[in-house]
Amino acid sequence: MGLFTGLVTLPLAPVRGVMWLAEVLTEQAEQELYDPGKIAAEMQQIADEVAAGEIGEDEAAAREEELIARLHEGRARGL
């Protein structure tokens, strides 16, 4: 980057910084959302809630389907 280009684009530095931060936060959130270990823990929690009688089979099945969809989406994204 030349001196002139650096001086001209200097006012945009905060914008580039915010955009970079947004990309990093998005990436971190997606990794957490699609983490197979976290999904497995949530599946176990659902099983525990069913065993304790806190939720019914229909609600458990719906929540498990959502988790399975997240798992497939994460694998499709390569996360």
N, C-alpha and C positions, 0 to 999 in steps of 0.2 A: 504494500500500500504506500503510495507516494505521500509526500508531505501535504500537497494541496488536497488530495482526496481525504486524507486524515482530518484536515481542518474543516473541510466542507461537511463531512459526515459526523463530526463530533457532536453536534446537537442531537443526533439520532441515537447516540450511545445508550441513554436510559431506556429508550424504546426497545432496542435490541436486547438489553439486559432483562427487561420484563418479559419479552417474548421467550428468551432462553429459559427463564425461571418457570414460565407457564408450561413449556415443553417438558422440563424435568419433572415437575409436579404431576403432569398428566401421565408420564411414563411410570412414575412410582405408584400412582393410584391404580393404573391398569395392572401392574405386576401384583399388587396386593389383592385386587379384585379377582384375578384369574389364578392365584396361587393354588396349586393342587393340594398342598398341605392344609391350607386354610379351609378349602372346600371340604376336605375330608373331616376336619374338626367340626365344621358346621353340620355335616351329615350325621356325625356321632351325637351331636347335641340334639338334633331332631329325634334320633332313635331314643335317646335318654328321656326326652319330653314325652314321647309316645308311651314309653315304659312306665313313666310316672303318672300317666293319665292327664297330663297338662294340655295336650292337643290330641285331636282326633286323627284317624287314619287318612281322611280326605285332605285335611290341611297339611299333614306330613307329606303326602304324595305330591301335592302341589309345590311345596317348598323344595322337595327333592328334585322335582323336574326342573325348577329354576336353577338349582345348583348344578345339575347335569348339563344344562344348556350353557352355563358359565364355564364349566370345564371344557366343553367342546369348543366354545368360542376362544378360550385361552389357547388351546392346542392349535386351532386354525390360525391364530395370530402369531404362533411360535413363541409364546411366553412361557 
